[in-house]
Amino acid sequence: MAASAPPLAEPPPPQSPPASTAPTEDGEVEAGVTPSRTSAVGTVNWGTATLVGVFAGLLYGGSKEASASVSKDAEVMLKMGSTTDKREQYRLMRDAMEKRFIRVAKGSLVGGVRLGMFTATFFGIQNLLIENRGVHDVFNIAGAGSATAAAFGLILPGSPMWRARNVLVGSALGAGICFPLGWIQLKLAEKANLEMANSKPTDLAGEQGNQSRVGAAIERLEGSLKK
């Protein structure tokens, strides 16, 4: 009896094509791909704002200590006038300059750290609210100002009751001050974006007009040369 033929092997299942990350013709992104989120109008970069706050705090703290040192310099001048010893006058002047330099440097560092921390906290909370809510409006700015003022009121020295009072007052003041300022900021940002969008067609029309005038001048020059 003849041997039976071996069974045919089953064909492999068709492989599905790899998922494409490119957008479709309608502009919609396929499933499984997270679309990139564009920055909202009026948002500020956290790192840039923090650096600006640090440098502003350095300047403010240093200038404040320098202006406060004027009265102490007057006292040193009185002491120098009360003695005729040149060495004693030189020592008094040197000590006054060293103390003034230390005060100004310390004031600059303290001012830079304080304002830098405040700016970093404010814009960090604001960006966090924008990410969670998905929209940038005046409530994000007011909420960030309220939370930042409350946090700094909490770390101030004092009793627990005094800190609780600082938190409540800071929260109310932060929201009350940042709400109108945030509204003004958003309105100015929207106005600036509209002006930029409207200025682009005008610039293109001006460039085309300049090109047409240059072309007409070249044609007239060519015609005069041919004659």
FIZASE-699539 format. One record per residue (C-alpha): residue number from 0; x, y, z; chain. Coordinates in nm, 4 decimals. Example, Ala and Ser with C-alpha at 12.3 -4.5 7.8 and 13.67 -1.06 7.14 Angstrom:
<pt num="0" X="1.2300" Y="-0.4500" Z="0.7800" chaine="A"/>
<pt num="1" X="1.3670" Y="-0.1060" Z="0.7140" chaine="A"/>
! end
This chain:
<pt num="0" X="0.0000" Y="0.0000" Z="0.0000" chaine="A"/>
<pt num="1" X="0.1408" Y="0.3400" Z="-0.1011" chaine="A"/>
<pt num="2" X="0.2408" Y="0.5790" Z="0.1757" chaine="A"/>
<pt num="3" X="0.0055" Y="0.8705" Z="0.2245" chaine="A"/>
<pt num="4" X="0.1337" Y="1.2213" Z="0.1389" chaine="A"/>
<pt num="5" X="0.2365" Y="1.4393" Z="0.4353" chaine="A"/>
<pt num="6" X="-0.0133" Y="1.7111" Z="0.5326" chaine="A"/>
<pt num="7" X="0.0457" Y="2.0538" Z="0.3857" chaine="A"/>
<pt num="8" X="0.1906" Y="2.3151" Z="0.6233" chaine="A"/>
<pt num="9" X="-0.0433" Y="2.5979" Z="0.7149" chaine="A"/>
<pt num="10" X="0.0541" Y="2.9349" Z="0.5644" chaine="A"/>
<pt num="11" X="0.1870" Y="3.1900" Z="0.8157" chaine="A"/>
<pt num="12" X="-0.0616" Y="3.4555" Z="0.9256" chaine="A"/>
<pt num="13" X="-0.0304" Y="3.7865" Z="0.7428" chaine="A"/>
<pt num="14" X="0.1784" Y="4.0414" Z="0.9270" chaine="A"/>
<pt num="15" X="0.0165" Y="4.3715" Z="1.0057" chaine="A"/>
<pt num="16" X="0.1994" Y="4.6762" Z="0.8687" chaine="A"/>
<pt num="17" X="0.3855" Y="4.8868" Z="1.1270" chaine="A"/>
<pt num="18" X="0.1928" Y="5.1700" Z="1.2767" chaine="A"/>
<pt num="19" X="0.2732" Y="5.4964" Z="1.1080" chaine="A"/>
<pt num="20" X="0.3371" Y="5.8034" Z="1.3141" chaine="A"/>
<pt num="21" X="0.2757" Y="6.0392" Z="1.0238" chaine="A"/>
<pt num="22" X="-0.0476" Y="6.2371" Z="1.0190" chaine="A"/>
<pt num="23" X="-0.3219" Y="6.1393" Z="0.7747" chaine="A"/>
<pt num="24" X="-0.4362" Y="6.3453" Z="0.4792" chaine="A"/>
<pt num="25" X="-0.7084" Y="6.5087" Z="0.6888" chaine="A"/>
<pt num="26" X="-0.4436" Y="6.6362" Z="0.9312" chaine="A"/>
<pt num="27" X="-0.5455" Y="6.3981" Z="1.2119" chaine="A"/>
<pt num="28" X="-0.2824" Y="6.1967" Z="1.3965" chaine="A"/>
<pt num="29" X="-0.3360" Y="5.8211" Z="1.3997" chaine="A"/>
<pt num="30" X="-0.4150" Y="5.6279" Z="1.7155" chaine="A"/>
<pt num="31" X="-0.1290" Y="5.5613" Z="1.9547" chaine="A"/>
<pt num="32" X="0.0510" Y="5.8876" Z="1.8756" chaine="A"/>
<pt num="33" X="0.0448" Y="6.1786" Z="2.1172" chaine="A"/>
<pt num="34" X="0.0160" Y="6.5108" Z="1.9349" chaine="A"/>
<pt num="35" X="0.2617" Y="6.7821" Z="2.0267" chaine="A"/>
<pt num="36" X="0.1141" Y="7.0554" Z="2.2428" chaine="A"/>
<pt num="37" X="0.1711" Y="7.4068" Z="2.1239" chaine="A"/>
<pt num="38" X="0.2554" Y="7.6775" Z="2.3721" chaine="A"/>
<pt num="39" X="-0.0381" Y="7.8893" Z="2.4829" chaine="A"/>
<pt num="40" X="-0.0587" Y="8.2601" Z="2.4257" chaine="A"/>
<pt num="41" X="0.1103" Y="8.4639" Z="2.6969" chaine="A"/>
<pt num="42" X="0.3166" Y="8.1837" Z="2.8511" chaine="A"/>
<pt num="43" X="0.6659" Y="8.2605" Z="2.9792" chaine="A"/>
<pt num="44" X="0.9627" Y="8.0249" Z="2.9772" chaine="A"/>
<pt num="45" X="1.0354" Y="7.9053" Z="3.3314" chaine="A"/>
<pt num="46" X="1.4151" Y="7.9150" Z="3.3047" chaine="A"/>
<pt num="47" X="1.4268" Y="8.2585" Z="3.1437" chaine="A"/>
<pt num="48" X="1.1895" Y="8.4049" Z="3.4019" chaine="A"/>
<pt num="49" X="1.3930" Y="8.2562" Z="3.6866" chaine="A"/>
<pt num="50" X="1.7190" Y="8.4014" Z="3.5534" chaine="A"/>
<pt num="51" X="1.5585" Y="8.7431" Z="3.5113" chaine="A"/>
<pt num="52" X="1.4273" Y="8.7234" Z="3.8677" chaine="A"/>
<pt num="53" X="1.7691" Y="8.6279" Z="4.0046" chaine="A"/>
<pt num="54" X="1.9474" Y="8.9152" Z="3.8284" chaine="A"/>
<pt num="55" X="1.6762" Y="9.1628" Z="3.9284" chaine="A"/>
<pt num="56" X="1.7074" Y="9.0471" Z="4.2894" chaine="A"/>
<pt num="57" X="2.0848" Y="9.0871" Z="4.2769" chaine="A"/>
<pt num="58" X="2.0541" Y="9.4445" Z="4.1533" chaine="A"/>
<pt num="59" X="1.7794" Y="9.5349" Z="4.3996" chaine="A"/>
<pt num="60" X="1.9510" Y="9.3830" Z="4.7027" chaine="A"/>
<pt num="61" X="2.2877" Y="9.5377" Z="4.6202" chaine="A"/>
<pt num="62" X="2.1465" Y="9.8845" Z="4.5546" chaine="A"/>
<pt num="63" X="1.9403" Y="9.8697" Z="4.8739" chaine="A"/>
<pt num="64" X="2.2430" Y="9.7864" Z="5.0889" chaine="A"/>
<pt num="65" X="2.4564" Y="10.0444" Z="4.9087" chaine="A"/>
<pt num="66" X="2.2040" Y="10.3200" Z="4.9809" chaine="A"/>
<pt num="67" X="2.1762" Y="10.2077" Z="5.3441" chaine="A"/>
<pt num="68" X="2.5544" Y="10.2363" Z="5.3845" chaine="A"/>
<pt num="69" X="2.5541" Y="10.6142" Z="5.3303" chaine="A"/>
<pt num="70" X="2.4773" Y="10.6913" Z="5.6949" chaine="A"/>
<pt num="71" X="2.7463" Y="10.4511" Z="5.8142" chaine="A"/>
<pt num="72" X="2.9993" Y="10.6097" Z="5.5795" chaine="A"/>
<pt num="73" X="2.9179" Y="10.9465" Z="5.7361" chaine="A"/>
<pt num="74" X="2.9980" Y="10.8045" Z="6.0795" chaine="A"/>
<pt num="75" X="3.3321" Y="10.6778" Z="5.9512" chaine="A"/>
<pt num="76" X="3.4147" Y="11.0206" Z="5.8096" chaine="A"/>
<pt num="77" X="3.3434" Y="11.1772" Z="6.1490" chaine="A"/>
<pt num="78" X="3.5761" Y="10.9287" Z="6.3169" chaine="A"/>
<pt num="79" X="3.8471" Y="10.9997" Z="6.0610" chaine="A"/>
<pt num="80" X="3.8144" Y="11.3734" Z="6.1241" chaine="A"/>
<pt num="81" X="3.8520" Y="11.3278" Z="6.4979" chaine="A"/>
<pt num="82" X="4.2026" Y="11.1811" Z="6.4688" chaine="A"/>
<pt num="83" X="4.5192" Y="11.3136" Z="6.3096" chaine="A"/>
<pt num="84" X="4.7016" Y="10.9811" Z="6.2874" chaine="A"/>
<pt num="85" X="4.7374" Y="10.8789" Z="5.9234" chaine="A"/>
<pt num="86" X="4.7595" Y="10.5105" Z="6.0079" chaine="A"/>
<pt num="87" X="4.4410" Y="10.5256" Z="6.2123" chaine="A"/>
<pt num="88" X="4.2606" Y="10.7070" Z="5.9306" chaine="A"/>
<pt num="89" X="4.3806" Y="10.4482" Z="5.6793" chaine="A"/>
<pt num="90" X="4.2657" Y="10.1653" Z="5.9076" chaine="A"/>
<pt num="91" X="3.9220" Y="10.3212" Z="5.9539" chaine="A"/>
<pt num="92" X="3.8810" Y="10.3723" Z="5.5796" chaine="A"/>
<pt num="93" X="3.9922" Y="10.0175" Z="5.5007" chaine="A"/>
<pt num="94" X="3.7558" Y="9.8658" Z="5.7580" chaine="A"/>
<pt num="95" X="3.4678" Y="10.0772" Z="5.6286" chaine="A"/>
<pt num="96" X="3.5300" Y="9.9704" Z="5.2678" chaine="A"/>
<pt num="97" X="3.5547" Y="9.6029" Z="5.3635" chaine="A"/>
<pt num="98" X="3.2345" Y="9.6135" Z="5.5681" chaine="A"/>
<pt num="99" X="3.0538" Y="9.7986" Z="5.2909" chaine="A"/>
<pt num="100" X="3.1643" Y="9.5442" Z="5.0311" chaine="A"/>
<pt num="101" X="3.0494" Y="9.2563" Z="5.2526" chaine="A"/>
<pt num="102" X="2.7113" Y="9.4207" Z="5.3163" chaine="A"/>
<pt num="103" X="2.6505" Y="9.4909" Z="4.9470" chaine="A"/>
<pt num="104" X="2.7575" Y="9.1399" Z="4.8423" chaine="A"/>
<pt num="105" X="2.5404" Y="8.9791" Z="5.1102" chaine="A"/>
<pt num="106" X="2.2424" Y="9.1950" Z="5.0161" chaine="A"/>
<pt num="107" X="2.2847" Y="9.1077" Z="4.6489" chaine="A"/>
<pt num="108" X="2.2994" Y="8.7338" Z="4.7178" chaine="A"/>
<pt num="109" X="2.0019" Y="8.7387" Z="4.9531" chaine="A"/>
<pt num="110" X="1.7954" Y="8.9497" Z="4.7130" chaine="A"/>
<pt num="111" X="1.8826" Y="8.7286" Z="4.4161" chaine="A"/>
<pt num="112" X="1.7955" Y="8.4083" Z="4.6012" chaine="A"/>
<pt num="113" X="1.4667" Y="8.5435" Z="4.7346" chaine="A"/>
<pt num="114" X="1.3393" Y="8.6926" Z="4.4111" chaine="A"/>
<pt num="115" X="1.4701" Y="8.3961" Z="4.2108" chaine="A"/>
<pt num="116" X="1.2849" Y="8.1500" Z="4.4353" chaine="A"/>
<pt num="117" X="0.9679" Y="8.3583" Z="4.4153" chaine="A"/>
<pt num="118" X="0.9854" Y="8.3797" Z="4.0350" chaine="A"/>
<pt num="119" X="1.0656" Y="8.0103" Z="3.9939" chaine="A"/>
<pt num="120" X="0.7785" Y="7.9085" Z="4.2232" chaine="A"/>
<pt num="121" X="0.5291" Y="8.1403" Z="4.0551" chaine="A"/>
<pt num="122" X="0.5999" Y="8.0379" Z="3.6967" chaine="A"/>
<pt num="123" X="0.6409" Y="7.6721" Z="3.7944" chaine="A"/>
<pt num="124" X="0.2917" Y="7.6646" Z="3.9471" chaine="A"/>
<pt num="125" X="0.1533" Y="7.8593" Z="3.6512" chaine="A"/>
<pt num="126" X="0.2968" Y="7.6128" Z="3.3979" chaine="A"/>
<pt num="127" X="0.1685" Y="7.3214" Z="3.6080" chaine="A"/>
<pt num="128" X="-0.1832" Y="7.4668" Z="3.6040" chaine="A"/>
<pt num="129" X="-0.1609" Y="7.5186" Z="3.2281" chaine="A"/>
<pt num="130" X="-0.0584" Y="7.1554" Z="3.1762" chaine="A"/>
<pt num="131" X="-0.3344" Y="7.0199" Z="3.3997" chaine="A"/>
<pt num="132" X="-0.6170" Y="7.2451" Z="3.2785" chaine="A"/>
<pt num="133" X="-0.5131" Y="7.2517" Z="2.9131" chaine="A"/>
<pt num="134" X="-0.5834" Y="7.6241" Z="2.8794" chaine="A"/>
<pt num="135" X="-0.4007" Y="7.9423" Z="2.9739" chaine="A"/>
<pt num="136" X="-0.6235" Y="8.2110" Z="3.1188" chaine="A"/>
<pt num="137" X="-0.6227" Y="8.4679" Z="3.3962" chaine="A"/>
<pt num="138" X="-0.7223" Y="8.2077" Z="3.6564" chaine="A"/>
<pt num="139" X="-0.3884" Y="8.0291" Z="3.6122" chaine="A"/>
<pt num="140" X="-0.2001" Y="8.3505" Z="3.6888" chaine="A"/>
<pt num="141" X="-0.4220" Y="8.4347" Z="3.9862" chaine="A"/>
<pt num="142" X="-0.3911" Y="8.0810" Z="4.1231" chaine="A"/>
<pt num="143" X="-0.0128" Y="8.0821" Z="4.0850" chaine="A"/>
<pt num="144" X="0.0138" Y="8.4181" Z="4.2605" chaine="A"/>
<pt num="145" X="-0.2108" Y="8.3046" Z="4.5447" chaine="A"/>
<pt num="146" X="-0.0228" Y="7.9766" Z="4.5971" chaine="A"/>
<pt num="147" X="0.3195" Y="8.1437" Z="4.5795" chaine="A"/>
<pt num="148" X="0.2288" Y="8.4166" Z="4.8284" chaine="A"/>
<pt num="149" X="0.0765" Y="8.1580" Z="5.0624" chaine="A"/>
<pt num="150" X="0.3897" Y="7.9411" Z="5.0448" chaine="A"/>
<pt num="151" X="0.6198" Y="8.2328" Z="5.1248" chaine="A"/>
<pt num="152" X="0.3892" Y="8.3410" Z="5.4069" chaine="A"/>
<pt num="153" X="0.4179" Y="7.9917" Z="5.5518" chaine="A"/>
<pt num="154" X="0.7992" Y="7.9933" Z="5.5670" chaine="A"/>
<pt num="155" X="0.8229" Y="8.3301" Z="5.7418" chaine="A"/>
<pt num="156" X="0.9430" Y="8.3098" Z="6.1030" chaine="A"/>
<pt num="157" X="0.6844" Y="8.3280" Z="6.3776" chaine="A"/>
<pt num="158" X="0.4291" Y="8.1286" Z="6.5728" chaine="A"/>
<pt num="159" X="0.1866" Y="7.8870" Z="6.4013" chaine="A"/>
<pt num="160" X="-0.0974" Y="8.1376" Z="6.4376" chaine="A"/>
<pt num="161" X="0.1163" Y="8.4101" Z="6.2832" chaine="A"/>
<pt num="162" X="0.2106" Y="8.1827" Z="5.9932" chaine="A"/>
<pt num="163" X="-0.1530" Y="8.0854" Z="5.9368" chaine="A"/>
<pt num="164" X="-0.2434" Y="8.4542" Z="5.9247" chaine="A"/>
<pt num="165" X="0.0375" Y="8.5176" Z="5.6749" chaine="A"/>
<pt num="166" X="-0.0873" Y="8.2310" Z="5.4568" chaine="A"/>
<pt num="167" X="-0.4425" Y="8.3685" Z="5.4462" chaine="A"/>
<pt num="168" X="-0.3347" Y="8.7264" Z="5.3850" chaine="A"/>
<pt num="169" X="-0.0761" Y="8.6246" Z="5.1244" chaine="A"/>
<pt num="170" X="-0.3238" Y="8.4040" Z="4.9413" chaine="A"/>
<pt num="171" X="-0.5804" Y="8.6827" Z="4.9199" chaine="A"/>
<pt num="172" X="-0.3267" Y="8.9489" Z="4.8222" chaine="A"/>
<pt num="173" X="-0.1602" Y="8.7242" Z="4.5644" chaine="A"/>
<pt num="174" X="-0.4886" Y="8.6465" Z="4.3916" chaine="A"/>
<pt num="175" X="-0.6085" Y="9.0070" Z="4.4111" chaine="A"/>
<pt num="176" X="-0.2883" Y="9.1502" Z="4.2638" chaine="A"/>
<pt num="177" X="-0.2215" Y="8.8839" Z="3.9998" chaine="A"/>
<pt num="178" X="-0.5768" Y="8.8734" Z="3.8620" chaine="A"/>
<pt num="179" X="-0.5761" Y="9.2229" Z="3.7020" chaine="A"/>
<pt num="180" X="-0.2076" Y="9.1971" Z="3.6094" chaine="A"/>
<pt num="181" X="-0.2687" Y="8.8609" Z="3.4420" chaine="A"/>
<pt num="182" X="-0.5664" Y="8.9989" Z="3.2509" chaine="A"/>
<pt num="183" X="-0.3542" Y="9.2886" Z="3.1231" chaine="A"/>
<pt num="184" X="-0.0719" Y="9.0506" Z="3.0275" chaine="A"/>
<pt num="185" X="-0.3008" Y="8.8228" Z="2.8266" chaine="A"/>
<pt num="186" X="-0.4663" Y="9.1152" Z="2.6491" chaine="A"/>
<pt num="187" X="-0.1292" Y="9.2626" Z="2.5533" chaine="A"/>
<pt num="188" X="-0.0074" Y="8.9229" Z="2.4300" chaine="A"/>
<pt num="189" X="-0.3197" Y="8.8744" Z="2.2165" chaine="A"/>
<pt num="190" X="-0.2872" Y="9.2244" Z="2.0737" chaine="A"/>
<pt num="191" X="0.0793" Y="9.1679" Z="1.9897" chaine="A"/>
<pt num="192" X="-0.0002" Y="8.8393" Z="1.8148" chaine="A"/>
<pt num="193" X="-0.2763" Y="9.0036" Z="1.6102" chaine="A"/>
<pt num="194" X="-0.0460" Y="9.2862" Z="1.5052" chaine="A"/>
<pt num="195" X="0.2224" Y="9.0385" Z="1.4016" chaine="A"/>
<pt num="196" X="-0.0291" Y="8.8359" Z="1.2011" chaine="A"/>
<pt num="197" X="-0.1645" Y="9.1474" Z="1.0285" chaine="A"/>
<pt num="198" X="0.1798" Y="9.2868" Z="0.9508" chaine="A"/>
<pt num="199" X="0.2891" Y="8.9821" Z="0.7474" chaine="A"/>
<pt num="200" X="0.0562" Y="9.0411" Z="0.4461" chaine="A"/>
<pt num="201" X="0.1494" Y="9.4093" Z="0.4471" chaine="A"/>
<pt num="202" X="0.5193" Y="9.3259" Z="0.4382" chaine="A"/>
<pt num="203" X="0.4666" Y="9.0816" Z="0.1518" chaine="A"/>
<pt num="204" X="0.2672" Y="9.3392" Z="-0.0436" chaine="A"/>
<pt num="205" X="0.5384" Y="9.5990" Z="0.0146" chaine="A"/>
<pt num="206" X="0.8084" Y="9.3622" Z="-0.1085" chaine="A"/>
<pt num="207" X="0.6067" Y="9.2798" Z="-0.4202" chaine="A"/>
<pt num="208" X="0.5520" Y="9.6510" Z="-0.4847" chaine="A"/>
<pt num="209" X="0.9231" Y="9.7202" Z="-0.4530" chaine="A"/>
<pt num="210" X="1.0031" Y="9.4355" Z="-0.6905" chaine="A"/>
<pt num="211" X="0.7497" Y="9.5646" Z="-0.9458" chaine="A"/>
<pt num="212" X="0.8968" Y="9.9165" Z="-0.9303" chaine="A"/>
<pt num="213" X="1.2487" Y="9.7820" Z="-0.9747" chaine="A"/>
<pt num="214" X="1.1341" Y="9.5706" Z="-1.2704" chaine="A"/>
<pt num="215" X="0.9650" Y="9.8703" Z="-1.4333" chaine="A"/>
<pt num="216" X="1.2811" Y="10.0783" Z="-1.3936" chaine="A"/>
<pt num="217" X="1.4890" Y="9.8019" Z="-1.5542" chaine="A"/>
<pt num="218" X="1.2476" Y="9.7773" Z="-1.8466" chaine="A"/>
<pt num="219" X="1.2616" Y="10.1535" Z="-1.9050" chaine="A"/>
<pt num="220" X="1.6406" Y="10.1427" Z="-1.8969" chaine="A"/>
<pt num="221" X="1.6486" Y="9.8571" Z="-2.1479" chaine="A"/>
<pt num="222" X="1.4081" Y="10.0447" Z="-2.3767" chaine="A"/>
<pt num="223" X="1.6224" Y="10.3592" Z="-2.3682" chaine="A"/>
<pt num="224" X="1.9350" Y="10.1570" Z="-2.4496" chaine="A"/>
<pt num="225" X="1.7666" Y="9.9904" Z="-2.7481" chaine="A"/>
<pt num="226" X="1.6694" Y="10.3291" Z="-2.8912" chaine="A"/>
! end
